[in-house]
Each structure stands twice: as structure tokens, then as C-alpha cells.
Amino acid sequence: MAAGAAADADDGPLVVYDERGTAAVAARLAAGLTAGDVIHLVGPLGAGKTTFVRHACHALGVVEDVTSPTFAVAHLYTAVSGVRVAHLDLYRSAGLTTEELVDLDAYLSDDVVLFVEWPDRGRGMLPPATRTVTVAIAGEHGRTIVVA
């Protein structure tokens, strides 16, 4: 099924060919998210995980720029509705330590919607996923997105 068609987030793989398609899938997921949800994003470097998070954050009502937290590890945003949205990128982490986890307390609270890129690097230390988004490169310009 191509992105942009009416689809539930769990309809299976969606192939998108532009950022507009990614935005549509992200908005569909975001429509069902509430504080306490944890979304793990899986996929290779450059697949579009941060792009997906940016569009999901905007669909949740975040108006500021949503950027990759690769070097900062985490960003926290507040949507116009008051919902707090956290975005972690653990790409540069070899694995979270207890000390690092304490530094992330504000991002891991039950009153935020949490997006985690490279969640395998926080295995055993992060809250379990309520949803998992897998993004894969599909040809030269496409992406396959699976929301489970």
C-alpha cells in the first residue's frame, strides 16, 4: 500500500517515495499517541528515522524545529497542547549506563511521548516500546515503513 492512502498504522509495510509520504505515515501514528507511549525507531543510518520523528512531532503539535539529537543524545519539546515529546538518539552510545539513565530522567517520564532511535543500544534500560517503527531504504528514492 502506498503512503497517503487511508491506512491504519498496522496495515503492514507502507512504501513512500517522498517526505510527504513519510509525513502522512507519521501523522497517522501520531494521531493515536498519548503521554506514556514509547516508540522505538529501527533502521539503518540514513533511512529516515529522524525525518519520521520530525513529522510525528509536528503532527502532535510541536511547532519548533525538530532536529537530530545524535550529538546531544536527547531533545525535549512541548506541543501547543502541552504534551511533552522526547526524542532520544542512541546512535553514539555503546550502551546506556545507570549514570546516563539518571541524566535522561526528564525524557523517560510517564508524562511524555518518547521516540527512541537506535533503541537496541539502551536495551534493558529503556521503557519497553508501545509501538515500533521500522524504516528501510527501498530503492533509490523509496522507504518502506512498518509500524507495529
Backbone torsions as a table, in degrees:
resi	resn	phi	psi	omega
1	MET	NA	132.8	179.1
2	ALA	-82.0	146.1	179.4
3	ALA	-63.7	151.5	-178.7
4	GLY	102.6	-24.8	175.2
5	ALA	-76.3	153.3	177.3
6	ALA	-64.0	118.5	-177.5
7	ALA	-149.2	145.0	170.1
8	ASP	-77.8	155.4	-177.9
9	ALA	-60.5	-24.6	-176.5
10	ASP	-98.5	17.5	-177.1
11	ASP	-70.8	-3.2	-179.0
12	GLY	109.1	-168.7	-176.6
13	PRO	-61.5	133.8	175.0
14	LEU	-115.4	130.3	178.7
15	VAL	-102.1	126.0	177.9
16	VAL	-120.1	151.2	-176.5
17	TYR	-120.5	0.8	177.7
18	ASP	-155.9	172.8	-177.8
19	GLU	-65.0	-29.6	177.4
20	ARG	-61.4	-39.3	177.0
21	GLY	-65.7	-41.9	176.6
22	THR	-61.5	-43.2	179.9
23	ALA	-60.3	-39.2	-179.5
24	ALA	-65.2	-43.5	179.1
25	VAL	-67.0	-42.3	179.5
26	ALA	-63.2	-41.3	179.8
27	ALA	-65.6	-37.7	179.1
28	ARG	-62.2	-44.5	176.9
29	LEU	-64.7	-47.6	-175.8
30	ALA	-58.6	-32.3	-178.5
31	ALA	-60.0	-24.3	-179.1
32	GLY	-104.8	6.6	-177.1
33	LEU	-89.7	146.7	175.1
34	THR	-137.5	165.8	177.5
35	ALA	-52.4	136.9	-178.2
36	GLY	99.9	-15.2	177.7
37	ASP	-73.6	142.3	179.7
38	VAL	-124.6	119.4	-177.6
39	ILE	-113.2	117.2	175.7
40	HIS	-91.5	135.1	178.0
41	LEU	-113.6	125.7	-175.0
42	VAL	-123.3	140.7	176.9
43	GLY	158.3	164.8	-178.4
44	PRO	-70.5	163.8	175.6
45	LEU	-55.8	130.2	177.6
46	GLY	84.8	6.2	-177.7
47	ALA	-76.0	-25.2	179.6
48	GLY	118.4	21.1	-179.8
49	LYS	-63.2	-45.8	179.9
50	THR	-66.0	-38.0	176.3
51	THR	-60.2	-43.2	177.9
52	PHE	-60.8	-45.9	-179.9
53	VAL	-62.5	-42.8	-179.9
54	ARG	-56.9	-45.9	-178.9
55	HIS	-70.6	-35.9	176.4
56	ALA	-64.9	-42.2	178.4
57	CYS	-61.4	-45.0	178.8
58	HIS	-63.0	-39.0	177.7
59	ALA	-65.8	-27.7	176.9
60	LEU	-79.8	-9.4	177.8
61	GLY	106.8	11.6	174.7
62	VAL	-76.1	125.6	-177.2
63	VAL	-102.2	-18.1	179.7
64	GLU	-79.4	167.9	178.1
65	ASP	-63.2	134.3	175.9
66	VAL	-106.4	115.7	-175.5
67	THR	-120.8	166.5	-180.0
68	SER	-68.8	129.7	176.1
69	PRO	-92.1	26.4	-175.9
70	THR	-52.3	-45.8	-177.2
71	PHE	-87.5	-29.3	179.5
72	ALA	-87.4	-16.0	-177.1
73	VAL	77.4	-40.9	-175.9
74	ALA	-147.3	145.9	171.8
75	HIS	-129.6	147.0	177.7
76	LEU	-125.8	129.1	-178.8
77	TYR	-122.6	155.7	172.8
78	THR	-122.0	124.1	178.9
79	ALA	-75.5	162.9	179.5
80	VAL	-60.8	-25.2	177.9
81	SER	-77.5	-10.1	-177.1
82	GLY	98.7	-11.3	177.6
83	VAL	-64.9	133.7	176.6
84	ARG	-94.7	138.6	-177.5
85	VAL	-127.0	124.2	178.9
86	ALA	-108.8	145.2	179.6
87	HIS	-133.0	113.7	177.2
88	LEU	-107.3	141.4	173.8
89	ASP	-129.1	108.1	-174.9
90	LEU	-97.7	18.5	-177.0
91	TYR	-53.9	-42.0	-176.2
92	ARG	-85.6	0.7	-178.7
93	SER	-92.5	136.6	175.0
94	ALA	-83.4	-12.0	-177.7
95	GLY	151.4	134.0	-177.6
96	LEU	-69.8	137.2	172.8
97	THR	-98.5	166.5	177.9
98	THR	-59.7	-38.4	179.9
99	GLU	-64.7	-42.6	178.6
100	GLU	-66.6	-36.1	179.7
101	LEU	-62.2	-38.9	177.8
102	VAL	-61.1	-38.9	178.7
103	ASP	-65.0	-19.7	-177.1
104	LEU	-100.0	7.8	-176.8
105	ASP	-49.4	-45.0	-177.1
106	ALA	-63.0	-27.0	-177.9
107	TYR	-86.8	-19.5	-174.1
108	LEU	-102.8	10.1	-176.5
109	SER	-75.3	160.8	-177.6
110	ASP	-71.1	-8.8	-177.8
111	ASP	-99.7	17.9	176.8
112	VAL	-123.1	155.5	165.2
113	VAL	-91.3	123.0	-172.6
114	LEU	-112.7	125.2	172.8
115	PHE	-108.7	130.6	-178.6
116	VAL	-127.5	116.8	172.4
117	GLU	-90.5	142.9	-177.5
118	TRP	58.9	50.5	-176.0
119	PRO	-64.6	-21.5	178.9
120	ASP	-60.9	-24.0	-179.2
121	ARG	-81.1	-5.0	175.4
122	GLY	-119.2	14.4	-176.7
123	ARG	-52.4	132.2	178.7
124	GLY	85.8	-12.7	-177.9
125	MET	-114.2	-22.6	-177.3
126	LEU	-96.3	157.7	173.2
127	PRO	-64.0	150.2	179.4
128	PRO	-66.5	153.4	-179.7
129	ALA	-72.6	137.5	168.0
130	THR	-89.1	-25.9	175.4
131	ARG	-143.2	149.5	174.4
132	THR	-125.3	130.4	177.2
133	VAL	-112.1	122.0	176.9
134	THR	-109.8	126.1	-179.9
135	VAL	-117.9	127.3	179.9
136	ALA	-130.0	147.7	176.5
137	ILE	-74.7	131.3	-178.6
138	ALA	-125.4	91.0	-178.3
139	GLY	78.8	-164.0	-174.5
140	GLU	-70.8	-36.7	-175.0
141	HIS	-124.3	-5.4	-173.8
142	GLY	-96.2	163.2	174.0
143	ARG	-135.9	139.9	171.7
144	THR	-104.1	127.2	-178.9
145	ILE	-119.8	127.4	176.0
146	VAL	-121.0	125.9	176.6
147	VAL	-111.9	121.4	-179.0
148	ALA	-129.3	NA	NA
